[in-house]
């Protein structure tokens, strides 16, 4: 079956990965070093470069495997196996240590997910999963992603239950007003019938401007359309979120 899309043609790389051909080449080199190209039994797979492009294209376009597989010249089952094998290997590695003056931002985002075992109806009226994402306020790079929880879980509980809190330790982290009692830096709350003093209003304005950076990250990450309607089951949505976080960081780093 002839291939329409291949990594050997650099013009296909940027639209489906968000990376330059040079950055994509570095990613493939790291994957190969980590053993992603190990010899396996059975029919030979596509070259590692094409497999990485296939997974990224699946996340980017959210085409069904019946639609995507012929574009890479493979069967639907082969494409499914490639995604199951390579998707977890594309997951980004969370940062282990942070400089003393680092400021982080956390927020939760909902990913509509068709696997109702791990999802629940949420405020968007769809079955979704709640993902706690932590970014560096300065670089805007993702530094941690919590495990997905049911979409009806509120952020202040998901912050700890997802593992995001443990991932950042005591590093100074700011959040919106949905995280009361968590020890995070949140806006000053306005009491009913009371006008907050000007210094509190100034703090809240500054806080809002900085915290908006995590919303910009979500907007960029959701250009990978699988985060708008995920058909993957089980760990699939978690692997997709981690993989997209890695691609996002590589794109920012250039």
C-alpha positions in Angstrom: 0.0 0.0 0.0 1.7 3.3 -1.1 2.3 5.9 1.6 0.9 9.4 1.2 2.4 10.9 4.4 6.0 10.2 5.3 8.7 11.8 7.5 11.1 11.6 4.6 9.2 14.6 3.2 9.9 17.4 5.6 6.8 19.4 4.6 4.6 16.9 6.4 6.4 17.2 9.8 5.3 20.7 11.0 1.6 20.4 10.3 1.3 17.1 12.2 3.8 17.6 15.0 4.1 21.3 15.5 7.8 20.8 15.4 10.5 21.9 12.9 12.1 19.1 11.0 15.3 19.7 13.0 13.4 19.4 16.4 11.6 16.3 15.1 14.9 14.7 14.2 16.2 15.3 17.7 13.0 13.7 19.2 13.5 10.6 17.0 17.1 10.4 18.0 16.1 10.5 21.7 13.4 7.9 21.1 15.9 5.6 19.4 18.3 6.0 22.3 15.6 5.0 24.7 14.9 1.8 22.8 11.8 2.7 20.8 13.3 1.1 17.7 14.0 -2.3 19.2 13.8 -5.3 16.9 10.4 -7.1 17.2 9.0 -10.3 15.9 6.4 -10.4 13.1 6.0 -8.1 10.1 8.4 -5.2 10.0 6.9 -1.9 11.1 7.4 1.5 9.5 10.6 3.3 10.2 10.7 5.0 13.6 10.4 8.4 12.0 7.2 7.5 10.3 5.8 5.8 13.4 6.4 8.9 15.5 4.8 11.0 12.8 1.8 8.7 12.7 1.2 9.0 16.4 1.5 12.8 16.3 -0.8 12.9 13.3 -3.4 10.9 15.2 -3.2 13.2 18.1 -3.2 16.3 15.9 -6.1 15.5 13.6 -8.1 13.0 15.7 -8.9 11.1 12.5 -10.1 7.6 13.0 -7.6 4.8 12.4 -9.5 3.7 9.4 -9.0 7.1 7.9 -5.4 7.6 9.1 -3.8 4.2 8.4 -4.1 4.3 4.6 -2.3 7.6 4.5 0.7 5.9 6.0 0.4 2.8 3.9 -0.5 0.4 6.9 -3.5 -1.5 8.1 -5.8 -0.2 10.8 -4.6 -2.9 13.2 -0.9 -2.0 12.5 -1.7 1.7 13.2 -3.4 0.7 16.4 -0.4 -1.3 17.5 2.0 1.6 16.7 0.0 4.0 18.8 -0.3 1.6 21.7 3.5 1.0 21.6 4.9 4.4 20.8 2.3 6.6 22.6 3.6 5.9 26.1 7.3 6.3 24.9 6.5 9.8 23.7 5.4 10.9 27.2 7.4 13.8 28.6 9.5 13.4 31.7 8.3 15.7 34.6 10.9 18.1 36.0 12.4 16.7 39.2 14.0 19.9 40.7 13.2 23.6 40.5 15.5 26.6 41.1 14.7 28.4 44.3 13.1 31.4 42.6 10.8 29.3 40.3 7.1 30.3 40.1 4.7 27.7 38.8 1.1 27.9 37.6 -1.5 25.1 37.9 -4.9 24.7 36.5 -7.2 21.9 35.5 -8.5 21.3 32.0 -11.3 19.0 30.9 -10.8 16.5 28.1 -14.0 15.0 26.6 -13.4 11.3 26.9 -15.5 8.4 25.5 -14.3 5.8 28.0 -16.9 6.3 30.7 -14.9 4.1 33.1 -12.5 6.9 33.7 -14.7 9.9 32.8 -17.8 11.5 34.3 -20.3 14.2 33.3 -18.8 17.6 34.1 -19.6 21.3 33.8 -19.3 21.1 30.0 -22.2 18.5 30.1 -20.0 15.9 28.5 -18.2 12.8 29.9 -14.7 14.2 30.6 -11.5 13.7 32.5 -9.9 16.4 34.7 -6.2 16.9 34.0 -4.1 19.0 36.4 -1.4 20.7 34.4 1.5 22.7 35.9 3.6 25.1 33.9 6.7 27.3 34.6 5.4 30.8 34.8 8.6 32.2 33.1 9.1 29.7 30.3 5.5 28.6 29.9 6.8 25.0 29.6 4.8 22.1 31.1 6.6 20.7 34.1 4.0 18.3 35.5 0.8 16.6 34.5 -1.4 14.8 37.0 -3.1 11.5 36.3 -6.6 12.0 34.8 -9.5 12.0 37.2 -13.3 12.0 36.6 -14.4 15.3 35.2 -16.7 16.1 38.1 -13.8 16.2 40.5 -13.2 19.7 41.6 -9.8 21.2 41.2 -8.8 21.6 44.8 -9.2 17.8 45.4 -7.8 16.9 42.0 -4.6 18.9 42.7 -3.6 16.4 45.4 -5.3 13.2 44.2 -3.8 13.4 40.7 -0.3 13.5 42.0 0.4 17.1 40.7 0.9 18.4 44.2 3.6 15.7 45.0 5.3 16.4 41.6 6.1 20.1 42.5 6.7 19.7 46.2 7.1 23.1 48.0 7.7 25.1 44.9 5.7 28.4 44.9 2.6 27.8 42.8 -0.2 30.1 41.9 -3.8 29.1 40.9 -7.2 30.5 40.4 -9.9 30.8 43.1 -10.9 27.2 42.7 -8.1 26.0 44.9 -9.0 27.3 48.5 -7.3 25.6 51.4 -4.6 24.0 49.3 -1.7 26.4 50.3 -1.4 27.7 46.7 -1.3 31.4 45.9 -4.8 32.3 44.9 -6.6 35.7 44.4 -7.9 37.6 47.4 -11.5 36.6 48.0 -14.2 39.3 48.0 -16.7 39.2 50.8 -20.3 39.8 50.2 -21.1 43.5 50.4 -17.5 44.5 50.9 -15.3 46.4 48.4 -11.7 45.1 48.7 -9.0 47.7 49.2 -7.0 49.0 46.3 -3.9 46.9 47.1 -5.9 43.7 47.0 -7.5 44.7 43.7 -4.0 45.4 42.3 -2.7 42.0 43.5 -5.7 40.3 41.9 -5.1 42.1 38.6 -1.5 41.1 38.6 -2.3 37.5 39.6 -4.9 37.2 36.8 -2.4 38.5 34.2 0.2 35.9 35.2 -2.2 33.1 35.6 -3.6 33.6 32.1 -0.4 32.0 30.8 -1.6 28.6 31.7 -4.8 29.2 29.6 -2.6 30.1 26.7 -0.8 26.8 27.1 -4.1 24.9 27.1 -5.1 26.7 23.9 -1.9 25.6 22.2 -2.1 22.1 23.5 -5.7 21.7 22.3 -4.6 22.4 18.7 -4.0 18.6 19.0 -7.6 17.8 18.4 -7.6 14.5 20.4 -7.9 16.7 23.5 -11.2 17.9 22.2 -12.8 14.4 21.8 -10.6 11.5 23.0 -11.6 8.0 21.7 -8.7 6.2 23.4 -9.5 3.9 26.3 -7.8 3.3 29.6 -4.4 5.0 29.9 -4.7 6.3 26.3 -5.9 9.8 27.3 -3.1 10.1 29.9 -0.5 9.0 27.4 -1.9 11.5 24.8 -1.8 14.4 27.3 1.8 13.5 28.3 2.9 13.1 24.7 1.3 16.4 23.6 3.0 18.2 26.6 6.3 16.9 25.3 5.6 18.1 21.8 4.5 21.5 23.2 7.7 21.9 25.2 9.9 21.0 22.2 8.0 23.4 20.0 8.6 26.2 22.5 12.2 25.3 22.9 12.6 25.5 19.1 
